[in-house]
Amino acid sequence: MTALAAKLVDEFKNLPLEDQRWVCKEILRVAPKLDYGPLTDEELTALADRTFVLLDKEEANAQPR
């Protein structure tokens, strides 16, 4: 990773969550389209697992204490 890329990632982490989401959407909108082909069942399962872990963490952080 270049120094500039590392700086961008560090600054991204300091943004409010809503700004992070906006930046992600914009990056995906302008990023070149890459043709990876269809995902395997194993890849889809791994992606689903990671998604549910992230959702569980968000839910745990959103609950009042």
Biopython code that builds the backbone (N, CA, C, O; Angstrom):
import numpy as np
from Bio.PDB.StructureBuilder import StructureBuilder

atoms = [
    (1, "MET", "N", (0.859, -1.169, 0.000)),
    (1, "MET", "CA", (0.000, 0.000, 0.000)),
    (1, "MET", "C", (0.909, 1.237, 0.000)),
    (1, "MET", "O", (1.881, 1.308, 0.752)),
    (2, "THR", "N", (0.582, 2.180, -0.833)),
    (2, "THR", "CA", (1.369, 3.418, -0.872)),
    (2, "THR", "C", (1.077, 4.263, 0.365)),
    (2, "THR", "O", (0.097, 4.040, 1.076)),
    (3, "ALA", "N", (1.945, 5.226, 0.600)),
    (3, "ALA", "CA", (1.743, 6.121, 1.750)),
    (3, "ALA", "C", (0.440, 6.905, 1.595)),
    (3, "ALA", "O", (-0.275, 7.127, 2.572)),
    (4, "LEU", "N", (0.136, 7.322, 0.367)),
    (4, "LEU", "CA", (-1.102, 8.070, 0.138)),
    (4, "LEU", "C", (-2.325, 7.199, 0.427)),
    (4, "LEU", "O", (-3.278, 7.652, 1.061)),
    (5, "ALA", "N", (-2.296, 5.960, -0.036)),
    (5, "ALA", "CA", (-3.422, 5.049, 0.214)),
    (5, "ALA", "C", (-3.583, 4.804, 1.713)),
    (5, "ALA", "O", (-4.704, 4.795, 2.222)),
    (6, "ALA", "N", (-2.482, 4.608, 2.416)),
    (6, "ALA", "CA", (-2.544, 4.388, 3.865)),
    (6, "ALA", "C", (-3.126, 5.607, 4.568)),
    (6, "ALA", "O", (-3.914, 5.469, 5.503)),
    (7, "LYS", "N", (-2.738, 6.813, 4.116)),
    (7, "LYS", "CA", (-3.268, 8.040, 4.716)),
    (7, "LYS", "C", (-4.768, 8.147, 4.465)),
    (7, "LYS", "O", (-5.525, 8.521, 5.361)),
    (8, "LEU", "N", (-5.199, 7.817, 3.242)),
    (8, "LEU", "CA", (-6.628, 7.864, 2.927)),
    (8, "LEU", "C", (-7.419, 6.908, 3.816)),
    (8, "LEU", "O", (-8.485, 7.260, 4.321)),
    (9, "VAL", "N", (-6.898, 5.706, 4.002)),
    (9, "VAL", "CA", (-7.586, 4.722, 4.843)),
    (9, "VAL", "C", (-7.658, 5.220, 6.280)),
    (9, "VAL", "O", (-8.700, 5.094, 6.924)),
    (10, "ASP", "N", (-6.582, 5.775, 6.784)),
    (10, "ASP", "CA", (-6.582, 6.305, 8.157)),
    (10, "ASP", "C", (-7.600, 7.428, 8.319)),
    (10, "ASP", "O", (-8.336, 7.476, 9.304)),
    (11, "GLU", "N", (-7.634, 8.330, 7.343)),
    (11, "GLU", "CA", (-8.589, 9.434, 7.426)),
    (11, "GLU", "C", (-10.029, 8.931, 7.289)),
    (11, "GLU", "O", (-10.939, 9.451, 7.934)),
    (12, "PHE", "N", (-10.223, 7.919, 6.448)),
    (12, "PHE", "CA", (-11.549, 7.320, 6.293)),
    (12, "PHE", "C", (-12.055, 6.772, 7.623)),
    (12, "PHE", "O", (-13.224, 6.947, 7.965)),
    (13, "LYS", "N", (-11.182, 6.115, 8.367)),
    (13, "LYS", "CA", (-11.564, 5.529, 9.656)),
    (13, "LYS", "C", (-12.028, 6.586, 10.655)),
    (13, "LYS", "O", (-12.799, 6.284, 11.566)),
    (14, "ASN", "N", (-11.562, 7.821, 10.489)),
    (14, "ASN", "CA", (-11.925, 8.897, 11.409)),
    (14, "ASN", "C", (-13.219, 9.607, 11.033)),
    (14, "ASN", "O", (-13.705, 10.446, 11.790)),
    (15, "LEU", "N", (-13.782, 9.280, 9.871)),
    (15, "LEU", "CA", (-15.029, 9.910, 9.444)),
    (15, "LEU", "C", (-16.213, 9.364, 10.235)),
    (15, "LEU", "O", (-16.171, 8.228, 10.708)),
    (16, "PRO", "N", (-17.263, 10.159, 10.381)),
    (16, "PRO", "CA", (-18.505, 9.630, 10.961)),
    (16, "PRO", "C", (-19.041, 8.500, 10.071)),
    (16, "PRO", "O", (-18.775, 8.466, 8.870)),
    (17, "LEU", "N", (-19.790, 7.590, 10.668)),
    (17, "LEU", "CA", (-20.283, 6.413, 9.955)),
    (17, "LEU", "C", (-21.059, 6.787, 8.693)),
    (17, "LEU", "O", (-20.894, 6.139, 7.659)),
    (18, "GLU", "N", (-21.890, 7.804, 8.757)),
    (18, "GLU", "CA", (-22.672, 8.203, 7.586)),
    (18, "GLU", "C", (-21.755, 8.657, 6.446)),
    (18, "GLU", "O", (-22.005, 8.340, 5.283)),
    (19, "ASP", "N", (-20.702, 9.393, 6.779)),
    (19, "ASP", "CA", (-19.744, 9.813, 5.748)),
    (19, "ASP", "C", (-18.987, 8.612, 5.187)),
    (19, "ASP", "O", (-18.710, 8.561, 3.988)),
    (20, "GLN", "N", (-18.652, 7.650, 6.038)),
    (20, "GLN", "CA", (-17.980, 6.438, 5.551)),
    (20, "GLN", "C", (-18.858, 5.711, 4.534)),
    (20, "GLN", "O", (-18.376, 5.253, 3.498)),
    (21, "ARG", "N", (-20.140, 5.611, 4.841)),
    (21, "ARG", "CA", (-21.052, 4.942, 3.913)),
    (21, "ARG", "C", (-21.120, 5.686, 2.587)),
    (21, "ARG", "O", (-21.112, 5.065, 1.524)),
    (22, "TRP", "N", (-21.185, 7.008, 2.643)),
    (22, "TRP", "CA", (-21.257, 7.810, 1.427)),
    (22, "TRP", "C", (-19.994, 7.620, 0.587)),
    (22, "TRP", "O", (-20.073, 7.451, -0.630)),
    (23, "VAL", "N", (-18.830, 7.647, 1.240)),
    (23, "VAL", "CA", (-17.562, 7.463, 0.534)),
    (23, "VAL", "C", (-17.522, 6.083, -0.123)),
    (23, "VAL", "O", (-17.098, 5.959, -1.272)),
    (24, "CYS", "N", (-17.953, 5.056, 0.586)),
    (24, "CYS", "CA", (-17.973, 3.699, 0.016)),
    (24, "CYS", "C", (-18.848, 3.644, -1.232)),
    (24, "CYS", "O", (-18.454, 3.078, -2.251)),
    (25, "LYS", "N", (-20.027, 4.231, -1.146)),
    (25, "LYS", "CA", (-20.936, 4.236, -2.297)),
    (25, "LYS", "C", (-20.307, 4.950, -3.485)),
    (25, "LYS", "O", (-20.399, 4.480, -4.619)),
    (26, "GLU", "N", (-19.666, 6.088, -3.224)),
    (26, "GLU", "CA", (-19.051, 6.847, -4.312)),
    (26, "GLU", "C", (-17.884, 6.078, -4.934)),
    (26, "GLU", "O", (-17.725, 6.074, -6.154)),
    (27, "ILE", "N", (-17.078, 5.437, -4.109)),
    (27, "ILE", "CA", (-15.956, 4.649, -4.640)),
    (27, "ILE", "C", (-16.486, 3.519, -5.514)),
    (27, "ILE", "O", (-15.959, 3.277, -6.601)),
    (28, "LEU", "N", (-17.515, 2.831, -5.053)),
    (28, "LEU", "CA", (-18.094, 1.750, -5.850)),
    (28, "LEU", "C", (-18.708, 2.279, -7.148)),
    (28, "LEU", "O", (-18.681, 1.601, -8.175)),
    (29, "ARG", "N", (-19.256, 3.484, -7.093)),
    (29, "ARG", "CA", (-19.880, 4.056, -8.277)),
    (29, "ARG", "C", (-18.846, 4.389, -9.346)),
    (29, "ARG", "O", (-19.098, 4.187, -10.534)),
    (30, "VAL", "N", (-17.688, 4.895, -8.939)),
    (30, "VAL", "CA", (-16.683, 5.338, -9.908)),
    (30, "VAL", "C", (-15.603, 4.292, -10.197)),
    (30, "VAL", "O", (-14.810, 4.465, -11.123)),
    (31, "ALA", "N", (-15.564, 3.215, -9.419)),
    (31, "ALA", "CA", (-14.541, 2.188, -9.614)),
    (31, "ALA", "C", (-14.746, 1.469, -10.944)),
    (31, "ALA", "O", (-15.880, 1.288, -11.387)),
    (32, "PRO", "N", (-13.662, 1.064, -11.572)),
    (32, "PRO", "CA", (-13.812, 0.320, -12.827)),
    (32, "PRO", "C", (-14.519, -1.004, -12.576)),
    (32, "PRO", "O", (-14.345, -1.634, -11.533)),
    (33, "LYS", "N", (-15.307, -1.404, -13.541)),
    (33, "LYS", "CA", (-16.022, -2.676, -13.436)),
    (33, "LYS", "C", (-15.056, -3.816, -13.739)),
    (33, "LYS", "O", (-14.433, -3.847, -14.800)),
    (34, "LEU", "N", (-14.939, -4.736, -12.815)),
    (34, "LEU", "CA", (-14.048, -5.880, -12.984)),
    (34, "LEU", "C", (-14.882, -7.133, -13.151)),
    (34, "LEU", "O", (-15.859, -7.340, -12.432)),
    (35, "ASP", "N", (-14.500, -7.955, -14.088)),
    (35, "ASP", "CA", (-15.248, -9.174, -14.353)),
    (35, "ASP", "C", (-14.572, -10.343, -13.649)),
    (35, "ASP", "O", (-13.585, -10.896, -14.136)),
    (36, "TYR", "N", (-15.115, -10.705, -12.507)),
    (36, "TYR", "CA", (-14.557, -11.814, -11.744)),
    (36, "TYR", "C", (-15.236, -13.136, -12.071)),
    (36, "TYR", "O", (-14.759, -14.194, -11.659)),
    (37, "GLY", "N", (-16.321, -13.091, -12.791)),
    (37, "GLY", "CA", (-17.054, -14.313, -13.074)),
    (37, "GLY", "C", (-17.931, -14.682, -11.894)),
    (37, "GLY", "O", (-17.940, -13.986, -10.878)),
    (38, "PRO", "N", (-18.665, -15.767, -12.021)),
    (38, "PRO", "CA", (-19.570, -16.174, -10.942)),
    (38, "PRO", "C", (-18.802, -16.638, -9.701)),
    (38, "PRO", "O", (-17.712, -17.202, -9.798)),
    (39, "LEU", "N", (-19.398, -16.385, -8.541)),
    (39, "LEU", "CA", (-18.796, -16.829, -7.284)),
    (39, "LEU", "C", (-19.141, -18.292, -7.028)),
    (39, "LEU", "O", (-20.207, -18.773, -7.412)),
    (40, "THR", "N", (-18.220, -18.983, -6.374)),
    (40, "THR", "CA", (-18.482, -20.378, -5.994)),
    (40, "THR", "C", (-19.376, -20.397, -4.757)),
    (40, "THR", "O", (-19.548, -19.377, -4.089)),
    (41, "ASP", "N", (-19.935, -21.549, -4.462)),
    (41, "ASP", "CA", (-20.744, -21.693, -3.243)),
    (41, "ASP", "C", (-19.917, -21.370, -2.001)),
    (41, "ASP", "O", (-20.416, -20.753, -1.060)),
    (42, "GLU", "N", (-18.658, -21.786, -2.000)),
    (42, "GLU", "CA", (-17.789, -21.532, -0.846)),
    (42, "GLU", "C", (-17.542, -20.035, -0.672)),
    (42, "GLU", "O", (-17.542, -19.535, 0.453)),
    (43, "GLU", "N", (-17.331, -19.314, -1.778)),
    (43, "GLU", "CA", (-17.122, -17.873, -1.697)),
    (43, "GLU", "C", (-18.379, -17.165, -1.196)),
    (43, "GLU", "O", (-18.298, -16.259, -0.368)),
    (44, "LEU", "N", (-19.532, -17.578, -1.698)),
    (44, "LEU", "CA", (-20.789, -16.978, -1.248)),
    (44, "LEU", "C", (-21.027, -17.234, 0.233)),
    (44, "LEU", "O", (-21.472, -16.342, 0.956)),
    (45, "THR", "N", (-20.735, -18.440, 0.682)),
    (45, "THR", "CA", (-20.899, -18.787, 2.101)),
    (45, "THR", "C", (-19.965, -17.950, 2.973)),
    (45, "THR", "O", (-20.373, -17.455, 4.023)),
    (46, "ALA", "N", (-18.715, -17.791, 2.540)),
    (46, "ALA", "CA", (-17.754, -16.990, 3.306)),
    (46, "ALA", "C", (-18.201, -15.528, 3.370)),
    (46, "ALA", "O", (-18.090, -14.891, 4.418)),
    (47, "LEU", "N", (-18.699, -15.001, 2.269)),
    (47, "LEU", "CA", (-19.191, -13.618, 2.261)),
    (47, "LEU", "C", (-20.397, -13.457, 3.178)),
    (47, "LEU", "O", (-20.498, -12.465, 3.900)),
    (48, "ALA", "N", (-21.299, -14.413, 3.155)),
    (48, "ALA", "CA", (-22.470, -14.354, 4.032)),
    (48, "ALA", "C", (-22.041, -14.414, 5.496)),
    (48, "ALA", "O", (-22.565, -13.672, 6.327)),
    (49, "ASP", "N", (-21.092, -15.292, 5.813)),
    (49, "ASP", "CA", (-20.597, -15.394, 7.186)),
    (49, "ASP", "C", (-20.026, -14.060, 7.668)),
    (49, "ASP", "O", (-20.335, -13.613, 8.773)),
    (50, "ARG", "N", (-19.199, -13.429, 6.844)),
    (50, "ARG", "CA", (-18.603, -12.149, 7.225)),
    (50, "ARG", "C", (-19.666, -11.067, 7.370)),
    (50, "ARG", "O", (-19.588, -10.228, 8.268)),
    (51, "THR", "N", (-20.649, -11.089, 6.493)),
    (51, "THR", "CA", (-21.724, -10.103, 6.564)),
    (51, "THR", "C", (-22.486, -10.228, 7.875)),
    (51, "THR", "O", (-22.753, -9.220, 8.529)),
    (52, "PHE", "N", (-22.838, -11.446, 8.269)),
    (52, "PHE", "CA", (-23.587, -11.645, 9.502)),
    (52, "PHE", "C", (-22.769, -11.273, 10.731)),
    (52, "PHE", "O", (-23.325, -10.769, 11.706)),
    (53, "VAL", "N", (-21.469, -11.510, 10.705)),
    (53, "VAL", "CA", (-20.620, -11.102, 11.828)),
    (53, "VAL", "C", (-20.636, -9.577, 11.958)),
    (53, "VAL", "O", (-20.763, -9.045, 13.061)),
    (54, "LEU", "N", (-20.507, -8.878, 10.826)),
    (54, "LEU", "CA", (-20.534, -7.419, 10.862)),
    (54, "LEU", "C", (-21.884, -6.890, 11.330)),
    (54, "LEU", "O", (-21.946, -5.943, 12.114)),
    (55, "LEU", "N", (-22.961, -7.496, 10.852)),
    (55, "LEU", "CA", (-24.292, -7.074, 11.279)),
    (55, "LEU", "C", (-24.503, -7.310, 12.767)),
    (55, "LEU", "O", (-25.101, -6.477, 13.448)),
    (56, "ASP", "N", (-24.017, -8.440, 13.278)),
    (56, "ASP", "CA", (-24.119, -8.715, 14.714)),
    (56, "ASP", "C", (-23.362, -7.670, 15.527)),
    (56, "ASP", "O", (-23.847, -7.216, 16.563)),
    (57, "LYS", "N", (-22.163, -7.283, 15.053)),
    (57, "LYS", "CA", (-21.380, -6.265, 15.764)),
    (57, "LYS", "C", (-22.095, -4.920, 15.759)),
    (57, "LYS", "O", (-22.147, -4.232, 16.778)),
    (58, "GLU", "N", (-22.652, -4.545, 14.593)),
    (58, "GLU", "CA", (-23.393, -3.284, 14.528)),
    (58, "GLU", "C", (-24.596, -3.297, 15.456)),
    (58, "GLU", "O", (-24.874, -2.313, 16.141)),
    (59, "GLU", "N", (-25.301, -4.410, 15.474)),
    (59, "GLU", "CA", (-26.481, -4.515, 16.334)),
    (59, "GLU", "C", (-26.096, -4.429, 17.806)),
    (59, "GLU", "O", (-26.785, -3.781, 18.594)),
    (60, "ALA", "N", (-25.005, -5.077, 18.175)),
    (60, "ALA", "CA", (-24.557, -5.047, 19.566)),
    (60, "ALA", "C", (-24.164, -3.627, 19.982)),
    (60, "ALA", "O", (-24.414, -3.213, 21.113)),
    (61, "ASN", "N", (-23.546, -2.887, 19.056)),
    (61, "ASN", "CA", (-23.145, -1.513, 19.355)),
    (61, "ASN", "C", (-24.318, -0.555, 19.387)),
    (61, "ASN", "O", (-24.237, 0.487, 20.038)),
    (62, "ALA", "N", (-25.405, -0.875, 18.705)),
    (62, "ALA", "CA", (-26.557, 0.029, 18.610)),
    (62, "ALA", "C", (-27.491, -0.111, 19.810)),
    (62, "ALA", "O", (-28.290, 0.787, 20.074)),
    (63, "GLN", "N", (-27.404, -1.212, 20.531)),
    (63, "GLN", "CA", (-28.313, -1.435, 21.653)),
    (63, "GLN", "C", (-27.910, -0.567, 22.842)),
    (63, "GLN", "O", (-26.728, -0.443, 23.159)),
    (64, "PRO", "N", (-28.912, 0.038, 23.499)),
    (64, "PRO", "CA", (-28.609, 0.860, 24.680)),
    (64, "PRO", "C", (-28.035, -0.008, 25.791)),
    (64, "PRO", "O", (-28.359, -1.187, 25.929)),
    (65, "ARG", "N", (-27.188, 0.612, 26.560)),
    (65, "ARG", "CA", (-26.533, -0.151, 27.652)),
    (65, "ARG", "C", (-27.042, 0.283, 28.985)),
    (65, "ARG", "O", (-26.611, -0.242, 30.011)),
]
sb = StructureBuilder()
sb.init_structure("model")
sb.init_model(0)
sb.init_chain("A")
sb.init_seg("    ")
for serial, (resi, resn, name, xyz) in enumerate(atoms, 1):
    if name == "N":
        sb.init_residue(resn, " ", resi, " ")
    sb.init_atom(name, np.array(xyz, "f"), 0.0, 1.0, " ", f" {name:<3s}", serial, name[0])
structure = sb.get_structure()
